[in-house]
Amino acid sequence: MTTTLLDPTGELDPVERQPLSKPASLDGLTLGLLDISKARGNIFLDRLDTLFTERGITVKRYKKPTFTRPAPVALIQQMATEVDVVVEGLAD
């Protein structure tokens, strides 16, 4: 199965990729929660943090400097080395 990824920043040629496989369970994995800096997104992520932590899942938090730009490469690289799965808190 191929998925077409659309870049909201105005790309001209969509990229087609195979989606990564999803883990069967979060047990033993480290979960990253990415706050994109939209208003009240942190409230949603705080609740997810609590729910996952109560289930014994290790959670790490990250935050983009602004929602108006893509995440900095350094932040993406940091998440890639520190966590197994990322949940991104969106708004609107």
N, C-alpha and C positions, 0 to 999 in steps of 0.2 A: 504494500500500500504506500503510495507516494502522497505527500501532503504539500500543497502550495502555501508557502509562507508569504504573507503580505506585510510589507514594511509601511507603517503609517506615516513615515517621513517623506513619502513621495517618490518611491523607487519607480523605475521604468520597467524593469524586467524582474518579475517575481521569481523567487528561488524555490526549486523543488527539492525536497529532502525526504528521507525515510524518517518517520518519527522515532524517537528513542523509546525503548520499551519501558513500561511503567513497572515499578516494583510491586510484587504481590502483597507485600506488607511493609509497614514503616518500622517494624521491630528491628532494633539494632542499627538503624540508620540515623543520621543527623539531618534535621530538617531546617532549612533556612527560610525565614520570613522576610520578604523584601517590601519595605514601605516606599512607595513611589513619591511620597511627599504631597499627596492630595489631602485636602481637608478631611479630617476624621477617619482617614484610612488606618491610622494607628489604633483607633478604638476597635475596629474589626480585627486587626492583627493581634492586639492585646488579648482578645477573647480566644482566638485560635491558639495563641501561645499557652494560655491557661489550659485549654482542652487537651492539647497535645502533651504538655508537661504532665498533666494528671494521668495520662496513659503511659507515662514513662519514656516518652520520646524526647531525645535531646534536641533542643531548639536554639538556634542562633539567629540574632536579629541584624538586619541591614537596612540602610536608608539611602535612597538617592538624594543628591543635593537639591534637585528640583524636578518636578514632574514634566517640565517643558522640554527636557532633553533626554536622550537615551542615557542609560546608566554608564558611568565612566568605565573604561576598559579595566582599570585597576580594581574596581569594585566587582566586576564580573569575574575577573581572575581570582580574586579573594574568595568569592562564593564557590567557584569551581573547585578550589583546593580544600575548602573547609566543610562543605556540606554535600549530601548525596541527592537531596531533593529540595526544590525551592517552590514556595507559594508566594506569588506576587499579589499584593493587595491593590486592586484597582478601584476606581471610583466612577461616579456619574452613572 
